[in-house]
Amino acid sequence: DEDMIDNFARNRVKFETLAKMMLTDTQGKTPFKVSQEYVTYYQSEHEFTIDEQRLTEYRELLTELGLHSITYYATGDGSVVMTAYAQGWSPEGGTYKGYEYFPSRLPDDRLSSVVDSLDNPSGNAWLRRKIDDNWYLWFLE
């Protein structure tokens, strides 16, 4: 946790820039993901596409911040999920850790997911550790 928190503290402006880019590009409507290797639009009738220049901006920031990908799921809470670590594959199981930003605040129904540390998590659940205002570390196994 501490290494990730230090990275966030050193690069907060870049993290905020990346989150704002995602929220601006999606306009809170279309879920999509940008990684170093690909772009995924989660709806066949997506309302936008990002051009090569914008894709380059995303990938440069992902690299600078040590991130694998950034995703907007359009779940209603407006959260932006940034994956820093991934091992395995989600449907069959895997381990993931990263940063999560909520534009307003963490919804009440997710407050039970907040823990003091993600260094030794137990269980198969999405867990969060608050690091500042609307920013969290997250872990999923």
PyRosetta script that sets phi, psi and omega in degrees:
from pyrosetta import init, pose_from_sequence

init()
pose = pose_from_sequence("DEDMIDNFARNRVKFETLAKMMLTDTQGKTPFKVSQEYVTYYQSEHEFTIDEQRLTEYRELLTELGLHSITYYATGDGSVVMTAYAQGWSPEGGTYKGYEYFPSRLPDDRLSSVVDSLDNPSGNAWLRRKIDDNWYLWFLE")
pose.set_psi(1, -44.8)
pose.set_omega(1, -172.4)
pose.set_phi(2, -62.8)
pose.set_psi(2, -38.7)
pose.set_omega(2, 177.3)
pose.set_phi(3, -62.2)
pose.set_psi(3, -41.3)
pose.set_omega(3, 179.6)
pose.set_phi(4, -68.7)
pose.set_psi(4, -38.5)
pose.set_omega(4, 178.2)
pose.set_phi(5, -65.4)
pose.set_psi(5, -41.8)
pose.set_omega(5, 177.0)
pose.set_phi(6, -61.4)
pose.set_psi(6, -43.2)
pose.set_omega(6, 177.9)
pose.set_phi(7, -59.5)
pose.set_psi(7, -43.7)
pose.set_omega(7, 178.9)
pose.set_phi(8, -62.5)
pose.set_psi(8, -46.2)
pose.set_omega(8, -178.5)
pose.set_phi(9, -61.7)
pose.set_psi(9, -41.4)
pose.set_omega(9, -179.9)
pose.set_phi(10, -69.7)
pose.set_psi(10, -29.1)
pose.set_omega(10, -171.4)
pose.set_phi(11, -123.5)
pose.set_psi(11, 26.8)
pose.set_omega(11, -174.2)
pose.set_phi(12, -53.4)
pose.set_psi(12, -43.8)
pose.set_omega(12, -178.2)
pose.set_phi(13, -60.8)
pose.set_psi(13, -40.1)
pose.set_omega(13, 179.0)
pose.set_phi(14, -68.2)
pose.set_psi(14, -39.3)
pose.set_omega(14, 176.0)
pose.set_phi(15, -61.8)
pose.set_psi(15, -44.3)
pose.set_omega(15, 179.6)
pose.set_phi(16, -64.7)
pose.set_psi(16, -38.8)
pose.set_omega(16, 177.1)
pose.set_phi(17, -61.1)
pose.set_psi(17, -45.6)
pose.set_omega(17, -179.5)
pose.set_phi(18, -62.3)
pose.set_psi(18, -44.1)
pose.set_omega(18, 178.7)
pose.set_phi(19, -63.5)
pose.set_psi(19, -43.1)
pose.set_omega(19, 179.8)
pose.set_phi(20, -65.3)
pose.set_psi(20, -37.9)
pose.set_omega(20, 176.7)
pose.set_phi(21, -58.5)
pose.set_psi(21, -48.3)
pose.set_omega(21, -178.1)
pose.set_phi(22, -62.1)
pose.set_psi(22, -46.3)
pose.set_omega(22, -178.8)
pose.set_phi(23, -66.3)
pose.set_psi(23, -35.9)
pose.set_omega(23, 177.3)
pose.set_phi(24, -68.1)
pose.set_psi(24, -46.1)
pose.set_omega(24, -176.9)
pose.set_phi(25, -68.0)
pose.set_psi(25, -36.4)
pose.set_omega(25, -178.9)
pose.set_phi(26, -83.4)
pose.set_psi(26, -22.3)
pose.set_omega(26, -174.0)
pose.set_phi(27, 52.7)
pose.set_psi(27, 30.1)
pose.set_omega(27, 177.3)
pose.set_phi(28, 68.6)
pose.set_psi(28, 17.4)
pose.set_omega(28, -173.0)
pose.set_phi(29, -117.5)
pose.set_psi(29, -53.3)
pose.set_omega(29, -169.9)
pose.set_phi(30, -103.9)
pose.set_psi(30, 118.7)
pose.set_omega(30, 177.2)
pose.set_phi(31, -70.5)
pose.set_psi(31, 134.3)
pose.set_omega(31, 174.7)
pose.set_phi(32, -156.3)
pose.set_psi(32, 166.9)
pose.set_omega(32, -175.5)
pose.set_phi(33, -135.4)
pose.set_psi(33, 139.6)
pose.set_omega(33, 173.9)
pose.set_phi(34, -122.1)
pose.set_psi(34, 127.7)
pose.set_omega(34, 173.8)
pose.set_phi(35, -127.2)
pose.set_psi(35, -178.3)
pose.set_omega(35, 177.9)
pose.set_phi(36, -66.2)
pose.set_psi(36, -27.5)
pose.set_omega(36, -174.3)
pose.set_phi(37, -99.9)
pose.set_psi(37, -28.1)
pose.set_omega(37, -171.1)
pose.set_phi(38, -156.4)
pose.set_psi(38, 169.4)
pose.set_omega(38, 171.3)
pose.set_phi(39, -122.6)
pose.set_psi(39, 132.8)
pose.set_omega(39, 178.7)
pose.set_phi(40, -121.8)
pose.set_psi(40, 126.8)
pose.set_omega(40, 171.3)
pose.set_phi(41, -102.4)
pose.set_psi(41, 122.9)
pose.set_omega(41, -173.1)
pose.set_phi(42, -84.1)
pose.set_psi(42, 4.7)
pose.set_omega(42, 174.3)
pose.set_phi(43, -131.0)
pose.set_psi(43, 134.5)
pose.set_omega(43, -178.6)
pose.set_phi(44, -64.8)
pose.set_psi(44, -30.1)
pose.set_omega(44, 178.2)
pose.set_phi(45, -101.8)
pose.set_psi(45, 57.8)
pose.set_omega(45, -179.0)
pose.set_phi(46, -70.6)
pose.set_psi(46, 151.8)
pose.set_omega(46, -171.2)
pose.set_phi(47, -89.6)
pose.set_psi(47, -1.3)
pose.set_omega(47, -177.7)
pose.set_phi(48, -160.8)
pose.set_psi(48, 166.4)
pose.set_omega(48, 166.5)
pose.set_phi(49, -136.7)
pose.set_psi(49, 152.6)
pose.set_omega(49, 177.7)
pose.set_phi(50, -98.0)
pose.set_psi(50, 143.2)
pose.set_omega(50, -178.5)
pose.set_phi(51, -83.7)
pose.set_psi(51, 173.1)
pose.set_omega(51, -175.8)
pose.set_phi(52, -62.1)
pose.set_psi(52, -36.5)
pose.set_omega(52, 179.7)
pose.set_phi(53, -64.4)
pose.set_psi(53, -44.8)
pose.set_omega(53, 179.5)
pose.set_phi(54, -66.8)
pose.set_psi(54, -39.1)
pose.set_omega(54, 177.6)
pose.set_phi(55, -60.9)
pose.set_psi(55, -41.1)
pose.set_omega(55, 176.7)
pose.set_phi(56, -62.1)
pose.set_psi(56, -41.1)
pose.set_omega(56, 177.7)
pose.set_phi(57, -60.8)
pose.set_psi(57, -45.9)
pose.set_omega(57, 177.2)
pose.set_phi(58, -57.6)
pose.set_psi(58, -50.9)
pose.set_omega(58, -174.0)
pose.set_phi(59, -66.3)
pose.set_psi(59, -35.0)
pose.set_omega(59, 176.3)
pose.set_phi(60, -63.6)
pose.set_psi(60, -44.6)
pose.set_omega(60, 178.9)
pose.set_phi(61, -67.3)
pose.set_psi(61, -40.8)
pose.set_omega(61, 176.7)
pose.set_phi(62, -56.7)
pose.set_psi(62, -45.3)
pose.set_omega(62, 179.8)
pose.set_phi(63, -63.5)
pose.set_psi(63, -48.3)
pose.set_omega(63, -178.6)
pose.set_phi(64, -60.0)
pose.set_psi(64, -33.4)
pose.set_omega(64, -176.5)
pose.set_phi(65, -93.6)
pose.set_psi(65, -2.0)
pose.set_omega(65, -180.0)
pose.set_phi(66, 71.9)
pose.set_psi(66, 34.4)
pose.set_omega(66, -177.1)
pose.set_phi(67, -107.3)
pose.set_psi(67, 150.6)
pose.set_omega(67, 176.6)
pose.set_phi(68, -87.5)
pose.set_psi(68, -42.2)
pose.set_omega(68, -175.8)
pose.set_phi(69, -158.2)
pose.set_psi(69, 168.1)
pose.set_omega(69, 172.9)
pose.set_phi(70, -135.2)
pose.set_psi(70, 137.2)
pose.set_omega(70, -174.6)
pose.set_phi(71, -136.1)
pose.set_psi(71, 140.0)
pose.set_omega(71, 169.9)
pose.set_phi(72, -117.6)
pose.set_psi(72, 120.3)
pose.set_omega(72, -174.7)
pose.set_phi(73, -94.4)
pose.set_psi(73, -12.9)
pose.set_omega(73, -178.7)
pose.set_phi(74, 57.1)
pose.set_psi(74, 48.1)
pose.set_omega(74, -178.0)
pose.set_phi(75, -91.3)
pose.set_psi(75, 1.6)
pose.set_omega(75, 179.9)
pose.set_phi(76, 105.8)
pose.set_psi(76, -26.9)
pose.set_omega(76, 179.2)
pose.set_phi(77, -91.6)
pose.set_psi(77, -9.4)
pose.set_omega(77, 177.1)
pose.set_phi(78, 74.6)
pose.set_psi(78, 16.1)
pose.set_omega(78, -175.6)
pose.set_phi(79, -70.9)
pose.set_psi(79, 148.0)
pose.set_omega(79, 175.8)
pose.set_phi(80, -115.8)
pose.set_psi(80, 124.0)
pose.set_omega(80, -175.6)
pose.set_phi(81, -108.0)
pose.set_psi(81, 125.7)
pose.set_omega(81, 178.5)
pose.set_phi(82, -115.4)
pose.set_psi(82, 120.2)
pose.set_omega(82, -177.4)
pose.set_phi(83, -94.7)
pose.set_psi(83, 124.2)
pose.set_omega(83, 178.2)
pose.set_phi(84, -100.8)
pose.set_psi(84, -29.8)
pose.set_omega(84, -175.6)
pose.set_phi(85, -140.2)
pose.set_psi(85, 133.7)
pose.set_omega(85, 176.6)
pose.set_phi(86, -145.7)
pose.set_psi(86, 131.5)
pose.set_omega(86, 175.5)
pose.set_phi(87, -138.9)
pose.set_psi(87, 127.7)
pose.set_omega(87, -176.7)
pose.set_phi(88, 91.7)
pose.set_psi(88, -170.0)
pose.set_omega(88, -177.4)
pose.set_phi(89, -131.1)
pose.set_psi(89, 131.2)
pose.set_omega(89, -171.4)
pose.set_phi(90, -49.5)
pose.set_psi(90, -51.6)
pose.set_omega(90, -176.1)
pose.set_phi(91, -60.6)
pose.set_psi(91, -34.8)
pose.set_omega(91, -178.7)
pose.set_phi(92, -94.2)
pose.set_psi(92, -11.0)
pose.set_omega(92, -177.1)
pose.set_phi(93, 122.5)
pose.set_psi(93, 158.2)
pose.set_omega(93, -179.4)
pose.set_phi(94, 169.4)
pose.set_psi(94, 177.7)
pose.set_omega(94, 178.9)
pose.set_phi(95, -127.3)
pose.set_psi(95, 132.3)
pose.set_omega(95, -176.2)
pose.set_phi(96, -138.3)
pose.set_psi(96, 146.0)
pose.set_omega(96, 177.0)
pose.set_phi(97, -149.1)
pose.set_psi(97, 144.4)
pose.set_omega(97, 180.0)
pose.set_phi(98, -174.7)
pose.set_psi(98, -155.0)
pose.set_omega(98, -178.6)
pose.set_phi(99, -117.1)
pose.set_psi(99, 149.4)
pose.set_omega(99, 177.6)
pose.set_phi(100, -137.9)
pose.set_psi(100, 135.0)
pose.set_omega(100, -179.7)
pose.set_phi(101, -118.6)
pose.set_psi(101, 132.2)
pose.set_omega(101, 174.4)
pose.set_phi(102, -113.2)
pose.set_psi(102, 119.2)
pose.set_omega(102, -177.2)
pose.set_phi(103, -58.8)
pose.set_psi(103, -33.0)
pose.set_omega(103, 178.5)
pose.set_phi(104, -106.5)
pose.set_psi(104, -70.9)
pose.set_omega(104, 175.3)
pose.set_phi(105, -166.2)
pose.set_psi(105, 166.0)
pose.set_omega(105, 178.2)
pose.set_phi(106, -64.8)
pose.set_psi(106, 127.1)
pose.set_omega(106, 179.9)
pose.set_phi(107, -61.2)
pose.set_psi(107, 147.9)
pose.set_omega(107, -178.3)
pose.set_phi(108, -54.8)
pose.set_psi(108, -36.5)
pose.set_omega(108, -177.5)
pose.set_phi(109, -71.6)
pose.set_psi(109, -4.0)
pose.set_omega(109, 178.2)
pose.set_phi(110, -112.1)
pose.set_psi(110, 0.1)
pose.set_omega(110, -179.0)
pose.set_phi(111, -60.4)
pose.set_psi(111, -31.1)
pose.set_omega(111, -179.7)
pose.set_phi(112, -68.6)
pose.set_psi(112, -12.7)
pose.set_omega(112, 179.1)
pose.set_phi(113, -84.1)
pose.set_psi(113, -5.0)
pose.set_omega(113, -176.9)
pose.set_phi(114, -84.9)
pose.set_psi(114, 126.9)
pose.set_omega(114, 179.8)
pose.set_phi(115, -126.8)
pose.set_psi(115, 169.3)
pose.set_omega(115, -179.1)
pose.set_phi(116, -78.3)
pose.set_psi(116, -27.1)
pose.set_omega(116, -177.9)
pose.set_phi(117, -151.0)
pose.set_psi(117, 146.4)
pose.set_omega(117, 175.5)
pose.set_phi(118, -109.8)
pose.set_psi(118, 6.2)
pose.set_omega(118, -176.2)
pose.set_phi(119, -68.3)
pose.set_psi(119, -33.6)
pose.set_omega(119, 179.6)
pose.set_phi(120, -133.7)
pose.set_psi(120, 63.6)
pose.set_omega(120, -176.9)
pose.set_phi(121, -71.6)
pose.set_psi(121, 156.2)
pose.set_omega(121, 174.9)
pose.set_phi(122, -131.1)
pose.set_psi(122, 149.5)
pose.set_omega(122, 179.5)
pose.set_phi(123, 93.6)
pose.set_psi(123, 169.2)
pose.set_omega(123, -178.6)
pose.set_phi(124, -109.9)
pose.set_psi(124, 80.5)
pose.set_omega(124, -175.5)
pose.set_phi(125, -149.7)
pose.set_psi(125, 163.1)
pose.set_omega(125, 173.7)
pose.set_phi(126, -83.7)
pose.set_psi(126, 115.4)
pose.set_omega(126, -179.9)
pose.set_phi(127, -114.2)
pose.set_psi(127, 153.3)
pose.set_omega(127, -179.7)
pose.set_phi(128, -134.8)
pose.set_psi(128, 149.4)
pose.set_omega(128, 171.4)
pose.set_phi(129, -127.1)
pose.set_psi(129, 122.8)
pose.set_omega(129, -179.3)
pose.set_phi(130, -70.7)
pose.set_psi(130, 131.6)
pose.set_omega(130, 178.5)
pose.set_phi(131, -116.5)
pose.set_psi(131, -22.4)
pose.set_omega(131, 177.3)
pose.set_phi(132, -178.7)
pose.set_psi(132, 136.3)
pose.set_omega(132, 177.9)
pose.set_phi(133, 33.2)
pose.set_psi(133, -109.0)
pose.set_omega(133, -176.3)
pose.set_phi(134, -99.9)
pose.set_psi(134, 19.9)
pose.set_omega(134, -178.4)
pose.set_phi(135, -109.4)
pose.set_psi(135, 138.4)
pose.set_omega(135, -179.0)
pose.set_phi(136, -137.3)
pose.set_psi(136, 150.8)
pose.set_omega(136, 160.3)
pose.set_phi(137, -85.1)
pose.set_psi(137, 149.7)
pose.set_omega(137, 176.0)
pose.set_phi(138, -133.1)
pose.set_psi(138, 155.5)
pose.set_omega(138, -179.5)
pose.set_phi(139, -142.4)
pose.set_psi(139, 137.6)
pose.set_omega(139, 176.1)
pose.set_phi(140, -139.5)
pose.set_psi(140, 131.5)
pose.set_omega(140, 176.3)
pose.set_phi(141, -131.4)
pose.dump_pdb("model.pdb")
